[in-house]
Amino acid sequence: MLCRRLERRGTVGTPLQQAGIALLLSLLLLGTTGCATTANRPAAERRFVMEEDSFAYANELLWDYRVDPGTGRVVTESREPKPEFHHQCFVMARAARQFFDFAEFAPGAPRPDEAVLRDQIEKVLERDPRSDPARRGRVVIPGYASLRELSREQEALLKDACGGSWQSFVQRGHWRIVLPFSGRHQARMATRLRAELDRGIVPAIHLVRFPQLTINHAMLVIDVEEGPEEIRFICYDPNDPAAPRVVSYRKEDRRFHLPMTNYFPGGRVNVFEVYRNWLY
């Protein structure tokens, strides 16, 4: 989970140094990747269902936000003992997208042994989340009805197969956080996300407040509701499998906003799409 307050003691380097490292690693990764894109993907056959297509377990938090009842101020508290499964928001958002696009669950089939199941899971996770799922057949996961059921009953296996938290730190789109986010850019992003949802694509988004480092997080956008003043993007938040999270785009100021959570004090966030093409 990258959503902790990185300005706390214990982080490596200054914010500028951290951004420079992220930028360098992202640029290095660009040289090893192809040019797959979601631009020409056809509409998916179904919609993302939170209770079926998300993980049963959460990306755990190192810090909790709460409102002090005496002062009304937002304060942070470290979690003790330190959770073992954290810094996994990008890993989980990417994997949920891969299972949605590339896996087919067959609950009526006999459940395989662990070795066969691991092999099928790894075949799903080997697929590029930026690629068109229609160009390749789906990987059948026998004996389970959904990712939610699979991750509830095979939590350790899935956590191990999805990989380490380092993948969150070197996600190739991190270079974008060092550039300005204009209102015009955010308006285009809201239009893009809505259009992709209309085509059945579940966009992965990166939420950031650089140069502030109060949030650096990934979610999947799974639905949209539009009103006269704002567009409400309904999201799967890896930090909370219990219920969807809402990220709102306010038309008047052309900005995205995230309400207070147990990892963010609430307020404006910058949003851009990741796992989209060779740049991101």
PyRosetta script that sets phi, psi and omega in degrees:
from pyrosetta import init, pose_from_sequence

init()
pose = pose_from_sequence("MLCRRLERRGTVGTPLQQAGIALLLSLLLLGTTGCATTANRPAAERRFVMEEDSFAYANELLWDYRVDPGTGRVVTESREPKPEFHHQCFVMARAARQFFDFAEFAPGAPRPDEAVLRDQIEKVLERDPRSDPARRGRVVIPGYASLRELSREQEALLKDACGGSWQSFVQRGHWRIVLPFSGRHQARMATRLRAELDRGIVPAIHLVRFPQLTINHAMLVIDVEEGPEEIRFICYDPNDPAAPRVVSYRKEDRRFHLPMTNYFPGGRVNVFEVYRNWLY")
pose.set_psi(1, 124.4)
pose.set_omega(1, -178.4)
pose.set_phi(2, -100.2)
pose.set_psi(2, 11.7)
pose.set_omega(2, -170.8)
pose.set_phi(3, -92.6)
pose.set_psi(3, 9.1)
pose.set_omega(3, 177.9)
pose.set_phi(4, -75.7)
pose.set_psi(4, 172.2)
pose.set_omega(4, 177.0)
pose.set_phi(5, -81.5)
pose.set_psi(5, 100.0)
pose.set_omega(5, -174.0)
pose.set_phi(6, -72.7)
pose.set_psi(6, -13.2)
pose.set_omega(6, 178.1)
pose.set_phi(7, -75.7)
pose.set_psi(7, -6.6)
pose.set_omega(7, 176.4)
pose.set_phi(8, -64.7)
pose.set_psi(8, 159.6)
pose.set_omega(8, 174.3)
pose.set_phi(9, -60.9)
pose.set_psi(9, 149.5)
pose.set_omega(9, 178.2)
pose.set_phi(10, 104.3)
pose.set_psi(10, -11.2)
pose.set_omega(10, 175.2)
pose.set_phi(11, -83.4)
pose.set_psi(11, 161.9)
pose.set_omega(11, -175.1)
pose.set_phi(12, -96.0)
pose.set_psi(12, 116.1)
pose.set_omega(12, 174.3)
pose.set_phi(13, 80.2)
pose.set_psi(13, 173.1)
pose.set_omega(13, 176.6)
pose.set_phi(14, -76.8)
pose.set_psi(14, 165.9)
pose.set_omega(14, 175.8)
pose.set_phi(15, -54.0)
pose.set_psi(15, -40.0)
pose.set_omega(15, 179.7)
pose.set_phi(16, -66.0)
pose.set_psi(16, -40.3)
pose.set_omega(16, 177.9)
pose.set_phi(17, -64.2)
pose.set_psi(17, -41.7)
pose.set_omega(17, 179.1)
pose.set_phi(18, -62.0)
pose.set_psi(18, -42.6)
pose.set_omega(18, 179.1)
pose.set_phi(19, -64.3)
pose.set_psi(19, -39.3)
pose.set_omega(19, 179.4)
pose.set_phi(20, -63.4)
pose.set_psi(20, -40.7)
pose.set_omega(20, 177.7)
pose.set_phi(21, -63.5)
pose.set_psi(21, -44.8)
pose.set_omega(21, 179.1)
pose.set_phi(22, -60.9)
pose.set_psi(22, -41.9)
pose.set_omega(22, -179.9)
pose.set_phi(23, -64.7)
pose.set_psi(23, -45.3)
pose.set_omega(23, -179.6)
pose.set_phi(24, -61.6)
pose.set_psi(24, -46.6)
pose.set_omega(24, -179.7)
pose.set_phi(25, -63.6)
pose.set_psi(25, -38.8)
pose.set_omega(25, 179.7)
pose.set_phi(26, -64.8)
pose.set_psi(26, -42.7)
pose.set_omega(26, 179.8)
pose.set_phi(27, -65.8)
pose.set_psi(27, -36.6)
pose.set_omega(27, 177.0)
pose.set_phi(28, -63.7)
pose.set_psi(28, -38.3)
pose.set_omega(28, -179.8)
pose.set_phi(29, -67.0)
pose.set_psi(29, -29.8)
pose.set_omega(29, -178.9)
pose.set_phi(30, -60.5)
pose.set_psi(30, -31.5)
pose.set_omega(30, -178.8)
pose.set_phi(31, -72.2)
pose.set_psi(31, -11.8)
pose.set_omega(31, -177.2)
pose.set_phi(32, -109.9)
pose.set_psi(32, 8.3)
pose.set_omega(32, -174.5)
pose.set_phi(33, -119.0)
pose.set_psi(33, 161.1)
pose.set_omega(33, 178.6)
pose.set_phi(34, -88.2)
pose.set_psi(34, -166.2)
pose.set_omega(34, -174.8)
pose.set_phi(35, -114.2)
pose.set_psi(35, 34.8)
pose.set_omega(35, 178.1)
pose.set_phi(36, -63.6)
pose.set_psi(36, 148.6)
pose.set_omega(36, -178.3)
pose.set_phi(37, -146.5)
pose.set_psi(37, 153.0)
pose.set_omega(37, 175.8)
pose.set_phi(38, -88.7)
pose.set_psi(38, 0.0)
pose.set_omega(38, -171.3)
pose.set_phi(39, -59.1)
pose.set_psi(39, -36.7)
pose.set_omega(39, -174.7)
pose.set_phi(40, -108.5)
pose.set_psi(40, 18.1)
pose.set_omega(40, -179.2)
pose.set_phi(41, -71.9)
pose.set_psi(41, 136.8)
pose.set_omega(41, 175.1)
pose.set_phi(42, -74.3)
pose.set_psi(42, 167.8)
pose.set_omega(42, 179.6)
pose.set_phi(43, -63.9)
pose.set_psi(43, 142.9)
pose.set_omega(43, 177.2)
pose.set_phi(44, -71.1)
pose.set_psi(44, 159.8)
pose.set_omega(44, -177.8)
pose.set_phi(45, -76.0)
pose.set_psi(45, -19.2)
pose.set_omega(45, -176.0)
pose.set_phi(46, -150.5)
pose.set_psi(46, 170.9)
pose.set_omega(46, 178.2)
pose.set_phi(47, -95.7)
pose.set_psi(47, 154.8)
pose.set_omega(47, 176.9)
pose.set_phi(48, -71.2)
pose.set_psi(48, 126.6)
pose.set_omega(48, 178.7)
pose.set_phi(49, -110.4)
pose.set_psi(49, 118.2)
pose.set_omega(49, -174.4)
pose.set_phi(50, -55.0)
pose.set_psi(50, -43.4)
pose.set_omega(50, -175.3)
pose.set_phi(51, -74.3)
pose.set_psi(51, -8.0)
pose.set_omega(51, -178.8)
pose.set_phi(52, -120.2)
pose.set_psi(52, -38.6)
pose.set_omega(52, -168.6)
pose.set_phi(53, -99.3)
pose.set_psi(53, 2.7)
pose.set_omega(53, 177.6)
pose.set_phi(54, -107.8)
pose.set_psi(54, 166.2)
pose.set_omega(54, 178.2)
pose.set_phi(55, -74.8)
pose.set_psi(55, 146.6)
pose.set_omega(55, 178.2)
pose.set_phi(56, -75.7)
pose.set_psi(56, -26.2)
pose.set_omega(56, -180.0)
pose.set_phi(57, -100.6)
pose.set_psi(57, 163.9)
pose.set_omega(57, -175.5)
pose.set_phi(58, -109.4)
pose.set_psi(58, 155.2)
pose.set_omega(58, 165.0)
pose.set_phi(59, -73.8)
pose.set_psi(59, 116.0)
pose.set_omega(59, -171.3)
pose.set_phi(60, -79.2)
pose.set_psi(60, 156.2)
pose.set_omega(60, -173.9)
pose.set_phi(61, -103.3)
pose.set_psi(61, 142.0)
pose.set_omega(61, 173.5)
pose.set_phi(62, -86.4)
pose.set_psi(62, -25.1)
pose.set_omega(62, -177.5)
pose.set_phi(63, -132.4)
pose.set_psi(63, 150.2)
pose.set_omega(63, 173.1)
pose.set_phi(64, -118.0)
pose.set_psi(64, 138.9)
pose.set_omega(64, 171.5)
pose.set_phi(65, -99.1)
pose.set_psi(65, 142.0)
pose.set_omega(65, 173.8)
pose.set_phi(66, -149.7)
pose.set_psi(66, 159.1)
pose.set_omega(66, 177.9)
pose.set_phi(67, -94.9)
pose.set_psi(67, 124.2)
pose.set_omega(67, 176.7)
pose.set_phi(68, -69.7)
pose.set_psi(68, 117.1)
pose.set_omega(68, -177.0)
pose.set_phi(69, -63.8)
pose.set_psi(69, -22.8)
pose.set_omega(69, -179.1)
pose.set_phi(70, -79.3)
pose.set_psi(70, -41.2)
pose.set_omega(70, -175.5)
pose.set_phi(71, -107.5)
pose.set_psi(71, -19.4)
pose.set_omega(71, -175.8)
pose.set_phi(72, 80.0)
pose.set_psi(72, 0.1)
pose.set_omega(72, -179.5)
pose.set_phi(73, -81.5)
pose.set_psi(73, 150.5)
pose.set_omega(73, 175.9)
pose.set_phi(74, -85.5)
pose.set_psi(74, 125.6)
pose.set_omega(74, 179.8)
pose.set_phi(75, -123.5)
pose.set_psi(75, 159.2)
pose.set_omega(75, 179.3)
pose.set_phi(76, -114.1)
pose.set_psi(76, 149.2)
pose.set_omega(76, 177.0)
pose.set_phi(77, -136.2)
pose.set_psi(77, 134.7)
pose.set_omega(77, 177.9)
pose.set_phi(78, -76.9)
pose.set_psi(78, 149.3)
pose.set_omega(78, 179.6)
pose.set_phi(79, -90.4)
pose.set_psi(79, 133.7)
pose.set_omega(79, 177.3)
pose.set_phi(80, -129.9)
pose.set_psi(80, 129.9)
pose.set_omega(80, -2.7)
pose.set_phi(81, -72.2)
pose.set_psi(81, 161.1)
pose.set_omega(81, -179.8)
pose.set_phi(82, -63.1)
pose.set_psi(82, 129.2)
pose.set_omega(82, -178.6)
pose.set_phi(83, -67.3)
pose.set_psi(83, 150.5)
pose.set_omega(83, -178.6)
pose.set_phi(84, -83.6)
pose.set_psi(84, -31.6)
pose.set_omega(84, -174.7)
pose.set_phi(85, -108.7)
pose.set_psi(85, 95.1)
pose.set_omega(85, -177.8)
pose.set_phi(86, -144.6)
pose.set_psi(86, 175.2)
pose.set_omega(86, -176.4)
pose.set_phi(87, 58.2)
pose.set_psi(87, 35.4)
pose.set_omega(87, -174.9)
pose.set_phi(88, -118.0)
pose.set_psi(88, 14.8)
pose.set_omega(88, -173.0)
pose.set_phi(89, -64.6)
pose.set_psi(89, -42.4)
pose.set_omega(89, 179.1)
pose.set_phi(90, -69.1)
pose.set_psi(90, -39.7)
pose.set_omega(90, 178.7)
pose.set_phi(91, -59.6)
pose.set_psi(91, -45.1)
pose.set_omega(91, -176.6)
pose.set_phi(92, -73.4)
pose.set_psi(92, -39.2)
pose.set_omega(92, 177.6)
pose.set_phi(93, -63.4)
pose.set_psi(93, -42.8)
pose.set_omega(93, 178.5)
pose.set_phi(94, -64.2)
pose.set_psi(94, -45.5)
pose.set_omega(94, -177.4)
pose.set_phi(95, -66.0)
pose.set_psi(95, -40.4)
pose.set_omega(95, 177.3)
pose.set_phi(96, -61.2)
pose.set_psi(96, -39.2)
pose.set_omega(96, 176.0)
pose.set_phi(97, -63.2)
pose.set_psi(97, -42.2)
pose.set_omega(97, -179.8)
pose.set_phi(98, -64.7)
pose.set_psi(98, -42.8)
pose.set_omega(98, 178.7)
pose.set_phi(99, -66.6)
pose.set_psi(99, -38.3)
pose.set_omega(99, 178.5)
pose.set_phi(100, -63.0)
pose.set_psi(100, -40.4)
pose.set_omega(100, -175.7)
pose.set_phi(101, -84.2)
pose.set_psi(101, -35.5)
pose.set_omega(101, -165.1)
pose.set_phi(102, -120.3)
pose.set_psi(102, -4.0)
pose.set_omega(102, -177.8)
pose.set_phi(103, -109.0)
pose.set_psi(103, 147.9)
pose.set_omega(103, 172.6)
pose.set_phi(104, -127.4)
pose.set_psi(104, 119.9)
pose.set_omega(104, -178.2)
pose.set_phi(105, -90.6)
pose.set_psi(105, 136.0)
pose.set_omega(105, -178.2)
pose.set_phi(106, -123.6)
pose.set_psi(106, 82.1)
pose.set_omega(106, -174.8)
pose.set_phi(107, -64.5)
pose.set_psi(107, -23.3)
pose.set_omega(107, -178.7)
pose.set_phi(108, -80.2)
pose.set_psi(108, -11.5)
pose.set_omega(108, -179.2)
pose.set_phi(109, -84.5)
pose.set_psi(109, 154.2)
pose.set_omega(109, 177.9)
pose.set_phi(110, -61.4)
pose.set_psi(110, 143.6)
pose.set_omega(110, 178.3)
pose.set_phi(111, -73.2)
pose.set_psi(111, 133.7)
pose.set_omega(111, -178.8)
pose.set_phi(112, -81.0)
pose.set_psi(112, 170.6)
pose.set_omega(112, 173.9)
pose.set_phi(113, -74.3)
pose.set_psi(113, 172.3)
pose.set_omega(113, -172.7)
pose.set_phi(114, -61.1)
pose.set_psi(114, -38.5)
pose.set_omega(114, -177.7)
pose.set_phi(115, -64.1)
pose.set_psi(115, -43.8)
pose.set_omega(115, 179.6)
pose.set_phi(116, -67.7)
pose.set_psi(116, -41.3)
pose.set_omega(116, 179.8)
pose.set_phi(117, -63.4)
pose.set_psi(117, -43.6)
pose.set_omega(117, 177.7)
pose.set_phi(118, -60.2)
pose.set_psi(118, -41.5)
pose.set_omega(118, 179.7)
pose.set_phi(119, -61.2)
pose.set_psi(119, -42.5)
pose.set_omega(119, 179.6)
pose.set_phi(120, -67.1)
pose.set_psi(120, -40.7)
pose.set_omega(120, 177.7)
pose.set_phi(121, -62.0)
pose.set_psi(121, -44.8)
pose.set_omega(121, -179.3)
pose.set_phi(122, -65.2)
pose.set_psi(122, -32.0)
pose.set_omega(122, 176.3)
pose.set_phi(123, -64.5)
pose.set_psi(123, -36.9)
pose.set_omega(123, 176.3)
pose.set_phi(124, -65.9)
pose.set_psi(124, -47.0)
pose.set_omega(124, -174.4)
pose.set_phi(125, -72.8)
pose.set_psi(125, -15.8)
pose.set_omega(125, 176.1)
pose.set_phi(126, -77.0)
pose.set_psi(126, -18.1)
pose.set_omega(126, -178.7)
pose.set_phi(127, -71.1)
pose.set_psi(127, 141.7)
pose.set_omega(127, 177.4)
pose.set_phi(128, -72.4)
pose.set_psi(128, 119.8)
pose.set_omega(128, -178.8)
pose.set_phi(129, -64.2)
pose.set_psi(129, -12.5)
pose.set_omega(129, 178.8)
pose.set_phi(130, -87.9)
pose.set_psi(130, -8.8)
pose.set_omega(130, -172.2)
pose.set_phi(131, -89.0)
pose.set_psi(131, 164.8)
pose.set_omega(131, -178.6)
pose.set_phi(132, -78.5)
pose.set_psi(132, 116.2)
pose.set_omega(132, -178.9)
pose.set_phi(133, -66.0)
pose.set_psi(133, -21.3)
pose.set_omega(133, -178.4)
pose.set_phi(134, -71.0)
pose.set_psi(134, -18.2)
pose.set_omega(134, -178.2)
pose.set_phi(135, -82.4)
pose.set_psi(135, -10.2)
pose.set_omega(135, -179.4)
pose.set_phi(136, -135.9)
pose.set_psi(136, 145.2)
pose.set_omega(136, 177.6)
pose.set_phi(137, -66.9)
pose.set_psi(137, 155.6)
pose.set_omega(137, 179.0)
pose.set_phi(138, -77.8)
pose.set_psi(138, 150.6)
pose.set_omega(138, 176.7)
pose.set_phi(139, -87.5)
pose.set_psi(139, 124.6)
pose.set_omega(139, -177.8)
pose.set_phi(140, -83.3)
pose.set_psi(140, 127.8)
pose.set_omega(140, 174.5)
pose.set_phi(141, -107.5)
pose.set_psi(141, 99.2)
pose.set_omega(141, -174.7)
pose.set_phi(142, -77.5)
pose.set_psi(142, 147.3)
pose.set_omega(142, 171.6)
pose.set_phi(143, 86.9)
pose.set_psi(143, 0.1)
pose.set_omega(143, -179.0)
pose.set_phi(144, -133.0)
pose.set_psi(144, 146.4)
pose.set_omega(144, -174.8)
pose.set_phi(145, -89.3)
pose.set_psi(145, -21.2)
pose.set_omega(145, -173.6)
pose.set_phi(146, -167.9)
pose.set_psi(146, 169.2)
pose.set_omega(146, 174.5)
pose.set_phi(147, -63.6)
pose.set_psi(147, -36.5)
pose.set_omega(147, 179.5)
pose.set_phi(148, -59.3)
pose.set_psi(148, -46.6)
pose.set_omega(148, 179.9)
pose.set_phi(149, -67.7)
pose.set_psi(149, -43.7)
pose.set_omega(149, -179.9)
pose.set_phi(150, -59.4)
pose.set_psi(150, -45.8)
pose.set_omega(150, -177.0)
pose.set_phi(151, -73.7)
pose.set_psi(151, -23.7)
pose.set_omega(151, 175.9)
pose.set_phi(152, -72.8)
pose.set_psi(152, -38.4)
pose.set_omega(152, -174.7)
pose.set_phi(153, -96.5)
pose.set_psi(153, -18.5)
pose.set_omega(153, -179.5)
pose.set_phi(154, -128.9)
pose.set_psi(154, 46.9)
pose.set_omega(154, -174.7)
pose.set_phi(155, -58.7)
pose.set_psi(155, -50.2)
pose.set_omega(155, -176.6)
pose.set_phi(156, -62.5)
pose.set_psi(156, -41.4)
pose.set_omega(156, -179.2)
pose.set_phi(157, -63.4)
pose.set_psi(157, -44.3)
pose.set_omega(157, -179.3)
pose.set_phi(158, -67.8)
pose.set_psi(158, -43.0)
pose.set_omega(158, 179.2)
pose.set_phi(159, -59.2)
pose.set_psi(159, -41.4)
pose.set_omega(159, 179.6)
pose.set_phi(160, -68.9)
pose.set_psi(160, -41.7)
pose.set_omega(160, -176.7)
pose.set_phi(161, -69.3)
pose.set_psi(161, -32.8)
pose.set_omega(161, -177.3)
pose.set_phi(162, -70.6)
pose.set_psi(162, -22.8)
pose.set_omega(162, 175.9)
pose.set_phi(163, 101.5)
pose.set_psi(163, 175.8)
pose.set_omega(163, -173.0)
pose.set_phi(164, -82.9)
pose.set_psi(164, 170.2)
pose.set_omega(164, -178.5)
pose.set_phi(165, -68.3)
pose.set_psi(165, -16.4)
pose.set_omega(165, 178.7)
pose.set_phi(166, -57.5)
pose.set_psi(166, -27.0)
pose.set_omega(166, -180.0)
pose.set_phi(167, -66.3)
pose.set_psi(167, -27.1)
pose.set_omega(167, 175.0)
pose.set_phi(168, -70.3)
pose.set_psi(168, -35.7)
pose.set_omega(168, -177.0)
pose.set_phi(169, -75.0)
pose.set_psi(169, -27.9)
pose.set_omega(169, -175.5)
pose.set_phi(170, -110.4)
pose.set_psi(170, 17.2)
pose.set_omega(170, 175.7)
pose.set_phi(171, -53.8)
pose.set_psi(171, 130.5)
pose.set_omega(171, -166.9)
pose.set_phi(172, -62.0)
pose.set_psi(172, -23.3)
pose.set_omega(172, -178.0)
pose.set_phi(173, -78.6)
pose.set_psi(173, -0.9)
pose.set_omega(173, -176.5)
pose.set_phi(174, -61.5)
pose.set_psi(174, -22.0)
pose.set_omega(174, 180.0)
pose.set_phi(175, -58.0)
pose.set_psi(175, -27.7)
pose.set_omega(175, -173.4)
pose.set_phi(176, -68.9)
pose.set_psi(176, -21.9)
pose.set_omega(176, -174.0)
pose.set_phi(177, -67.2)
pose.set_psi(177, -20.6)
pose.set_omega(177, -176.6)
pose.set_phi(178, -84.0)
pose.set_psi(178, -8.6)
pose.set_omega(178, 179.7)
pose.set_phi(179, -95.6)
pose.set_psi(179, 154.6)
pose.set_omega(179, -179.8)
pose.set_phi(180, -64.5)
pose.set_psi(180, 151.3)
pose.set_omega(180, 174.2)
pose.set_phi(181, -114.1)
pose.set_psi(181, 100.9)
pose.set_omega(181, -179.0)
pose.set_phi(182, -81.7)
pose.set_psi(182, 163.0)
pose.set_omega(182, 174.3)
pose.set_phi(183, -60.4)
pose.set_psi(183, -36.1)
pose.set_omega(183, 178.8)
pose.set_phi(184, -63.8)
pose.set_psi(184, -42.6)
pose.set_omega(184, 178.8)
pose.set_phi(185, -62.5)
pose.set_psi(185, -43.8)
pose.set_omega(185, -178.5)
pose.set_phi(186, -67.9)
pose.set_psi(186, -32.7)
pose.set_omega(186, 175.6)
pose.set_phi(187, -65.4)
pose.set_psi(187, -42.3)
pose.set_omega(187, 177.2)
pose.set_phi(188, -63.7)
pose.set_psi(188, -37.8)
pose.set_omega(188, -179.6)
pose.set_phi(189, -65.5)
pose.set_psi(189, -41.3)
pose.set_omega(189, 178.2)
pose.set_phi(190, -61.2)
pose.set_psi(190, -41.2)
pose.set_omega(190, 178.3)
pose.set_phi(191, -64.6)
pose.set_psi(191, -41.6)
pose.set_omega(191, -179.7)
pose.set_phi(192, -64.1)
pose.set_psi(192, -46.5)
pose.set_omega(192, -177.8)
pose.set_phi(193, -61.8)
pose.set_psi(193, -42.9)
pose.set_omega(193, 179.1)
pose.set_phi(194, -63.7)
pose.set_psi(194, -40.7)
pose.set_omega(194, 179.9)
pose.set_phi(195, -66.5)
pose.set_psi(195, -38.5)
pose.set_omega(195, -180.0)
pose.set_phi(196, -69.0)
pose.set_psi(196, -38.2)
pose.set_omega(196, 176.4)
pose.set_phi(197, -63.1)
pose.set_psi(197, -38.1)
pose.set_omega(197, 177.9)
pose.set_phi(198, -61.6)
pose.set_psi(198, -26.4)
pose.set_omega(198, 179.6)
pose.set_phi(199, -94.1)
pose.set_psi(199, 4.0)
pose.set_omega(199, 177.8)
pose.set_phi(200, 86.2)
pose.set_psi(200, 9.8)
pose.set_omega(200, 177.3)
pose.set_phi(201, -88.9)
pose.set_psi(201, 139.9)
pose.set_omega(201, 175.4)
pose.set_phi(202, -103.5)
pose.set_psi(202, 97.9)
pose.set_omega(202, -176.2)
pose.set_phi(203, -69.6)
pose.set_psi(203, 141.9)
pose.set_omega(203, 171.6)
pose.set_phi(204, -94.6)
pose.set_psi(204, 132.1)
pose.set_omega(204, -178.4)
pose.set_phi(205, -120.7)
pose.set_psi(205, 149.0)
pose.set_omega(205, 175.7)
pose.set_phi(206, -107.5)
pose.set_psi(206, 124.4)
pose.set_omega(206, 178.7)
pose.set_phi(207, -107.9)
pose.set_psi(207, 129.0)
pose.set_omega(207, -172.4)
pose.set_phi(208, -149.5)
pose.set_psi(208, 159.2)
pose.set_omega(208, 175.6)
pose.set_phi(209, -132.4)
pose.set_psi(209, 32.7)
pose.set_omega(209, -177.5)
pose.set_phi(210, -60.0)
pose.set_psi(210, 138.6)
pose.set_omega(210, 9.0)
pose.set_phi(211, -80.2)
pose.set_psi(211, -7.8)
pose.set_omega(211, 168.7)
pose.set_phi(212, -67.0)
pose.set_psi(212, 148.7)
pose.set_omega(212, -178.3)
pose.set_phi(213, -121.5)
pose.set_psi(213, 37.1)
pose.set_omega(213, 178.7)
pose.set_phi(214, -77.2)
pose.set_psi(214, -19.8)
pose.set_omega(214, 177.2)
pose.set_phi(215, -149.7)
pose.set_psi(215, 137.9)
pose.set_omega(215, 177.0)
pose.set_phi(216, -154.1)
pose.set_psi(216, 88.3)
pose.set_omega(216, -160.0)
pose.set_phi(217, -142.3)
pose.set_psi(217, 159.3)
pose.set_omega(217, 178.4)
pose.set_phi(218, -125.7)
pose.set_psi(218, 142.3)
pose.set_omega(218, 174.3)
pose.set_phi(219, -140.2)
pose.set_psi(219, 168.3)
pose.set_omega(219, 170.1)
pose.set_phi(220, -109.4)
pose.set_psi(220, 131.2)
pose.set_omega(220, 175.9)
pose.set_phi(221, -86.9)
pose.set_psi(221, 122.3)
pose.set_omega(221, -172.5)
pose.set_phi(222, -116.1)
pose.set_psi(222, -13.1)
pose.set_omega(222, 178.8)
pose.set_phi(223, -163.8)
pose.set_psi(223, 170.7)
pose.set_omega(223, -177.4)
pose.set_phi(224, -146.0)
pose.set_psi(224, 144.1)
pose.set_omega(224, 174.1)
pose.set_phi(225, -132.9)
pose.set_psi(225, 125.7)
pose.set_omega(225, -176.8)
pose.set_phi(226, -113.5)
pose.set_psi(226, 132.6)
pose.set_omega(226, 175.1)
pose.set_phi(227, -120.9)
pose.set_psi(227, -178.3)
pose.set_omega(227, -177.9)
pose.set_phi(228, -66.4)
pose.set_psi(228, -27.3)
pose.set_omega(228, -175.0)
pose.set_phi(229, -110.4)
pose.set_psi(229, -20.9)
pose.set_omega(229, -177.3)
pose.set_phi(230, -152.2)
pose.set_psi(230, 160.3)
pose.set_omega(230, 172.3)
pose.set_phi(231, -111.7)
pose.set_psi(231, 123.4)
pose.set_omega(231, -179.5)
pose.set_phi(232, -98.2)
pose.set_psi(232, 112.7)
pose.set_omega(232, 177.1)
pose.set_phi(233, -93.8)
pose.set_psi(233, 118.1)
pose.set_omega(233, 179.9)
pose.set_phi(234, -86.0)
pose.set_psi(234, 127.5)
pose.set_omega(234, -170.1)
pose.set_phi(235, -127.1)
pose.set_psi(235, 150.5)
pose.set_omega(235, 165.3)
pose.set_phi(236, -89.8)
pose.set_psi(236, 117.1)
pose.set_omega(236, 179.3)
pose.set_phi(237, -102.3)
pose.set_psi(237, 115.6)
pose.set_omega(237, 179.5)
pose.set_phi(238, -56.4)
pose.set_psi(238, -19.7)
pose.set_omega(238, 178.7)
pose.set_phi(239, -76.0)
pose.set_psi(239, -15.8)
pose.set_omega(239, -174.8)
pose.set_phi(240, -146.8)
pose.set_psi(240, 94.5)
pose.set_omega(240, 179.7)
pose.set_phi(241, -77.3)
pose.set_psi(241, -5.5)
pose.set_omega(241, -174.0)
pose.set_phi(242, -73.8)
pose.set_psi(242, -35.7)
pose.set_omega(242, -174.5)
pose.set_phi(243, -155.3)
pose.set_psi(243, 154.6)
pose.set_omega(243, 178.4)
pose.set_phi(244, -65.5)
pose.set_psi(244, 156.6)
pose.set_omega(244, 176.0)
pose.set_phi(245, -108.7)
pose.set_psi(245, 146.7)
pose.set_omega(245, 178.7)
pose.set_phi(246, -108.4)
pose.set_psi(246, 125.7)
pose.set_omega(246, 170.1)
pose.set_phi(247, -112.6)
pose.set_psi(247, 118.1)
pose.set_omega(247, -174.1)
pose.set_phi(248, -102.3)
pose.set_psi(248, 142.9)
pose.set_omega(248, 173.4)
pose.set_phi(249, -108.5)
pose.set_psi(249, 118.9)
pose.set_omega(249, -178.2)
pose.set_phi(250, -94.2)
pose.set_psi(250, 121.3)
pose.set_omega(250, -173.1)
pose.set_phi(251, -67.1)
pose.set_psi(251, -33.2)
pose.set_omega(251, -175.9)
pose.set_phi(252, -65.2)
pose.set_psi(252, -46.2)
pose.set_omega(252, -179.0)
pose.set_phi(253, -100.3)
pose.set_psi(253, -0.9)
pose.set_omega(253, 177.8)
pose.set_phi(254, 55.6)
pose.set_psi(254, 49.0)
pose.set_omega(254, -179.3)
pose.set_phi(255, -139.3)
pose.set_psi(255, 153.0)
pose.set_omega(255, 174.8)
pose.set_phi(256, -91.0)
pose.set_psi(256, 149.0)
pose.set_omega(256, 179.7)
pose.set_phi(257, -137.3)
pose.set_psi(257, 141.5)
pose.set_omega(257, 176.5)
pose.set_phi(258, -121.1)
pose.set_psi(258, 125.3)
pose.set_omega(258, 177.9)
pose.set_phi(259, -64.1)
pose.set_psi(259, 167.7)
pose.set_omega(259, 177.8)
pose.set_phi(260, -61.4)
pose.set_psi(260, 135.7)
pose.set_omega(260, 176.0)
pose.set_phi(261, -127.2)
pose.set_psi(261, -174.7)
pose.set_omega(261, 176.5)
pose.set_phi(262, -82.4)
pose.set_psi(262, 8.0)
pose.set_omega(262, 174.5)
pose.set_phi(263, -134.3)
pose.set_psi(263, 0.4)
pose.set_omega(263, -178.4)
pose.set_phi(264, -146.3)
pose.set_psi(264, 134.6)
pose.set_omega(264, -175.6)
pose.set_phi(265, -73.2)
pose.set_psi(265, -6.9)
pose.set_omega(265, 179.5)
pose.set_phi(266, 97.6)
pose.set_psi(266, 147.6)
pose.set_omega(266, 178.1)
pose.set_phi(267, 134.6)
pose.set_psi(267, -165.3)
pose.set_omega(267, -176.6)
pose.set_phi(268, -71.0)
pose.set_psi(268, 141.9)
pose.set_omega(268, 174.3)
pose.set_phi(269, -133.9)
pose.set_psi(269, 151.9)
pose.set_omega(269, 171.7)
pose.set_phi(270, -94.3)
pose.set_psi(270, 139.5)
pose.set_omega(270, -173.8)
pose.set_phi(271, -128.4)
pose.set_psi(271, 135.4)
pose.set_omega(271, 168.1)
pose.set_phi(272, -145.9)
pose.set_psi(272, 157.0)
pose.set_omega(272, -175.1)
pose.set_phi(273, -86.8)
pose.set_psi(273, 138.0)
pose.set_omega(273, 175.9)
pose.set_phi(274, -121.2)
pose.set_psi(274, 172.3)
pose.set_omega(274, -175.0)
pose.set_phi(275, 54.8)
pose.set_psi(275, 39.6)
pose.set_omega(275, -175.2)
pose.set_phi(276, -108.1)
pose.set_psi(276, -48.5)
pose.set_omega(276, 179.7)
pose.set_phi(277, -151.0)
pose.set_psi(277, -167.0)
pose.set_omega(277, -172.9)
pose.set_phi(278, -67.4)
pose.set_psi(278, -19.9)
pose.set_omega(278, 178.3)
pose.set_phi(279, -83.2)
pose.set_psi(279, -24.8)
pose.set_omega(279, -173.6)
pose.set_phi(280, -122.7)
pose.dump_pdb("model.pdb")
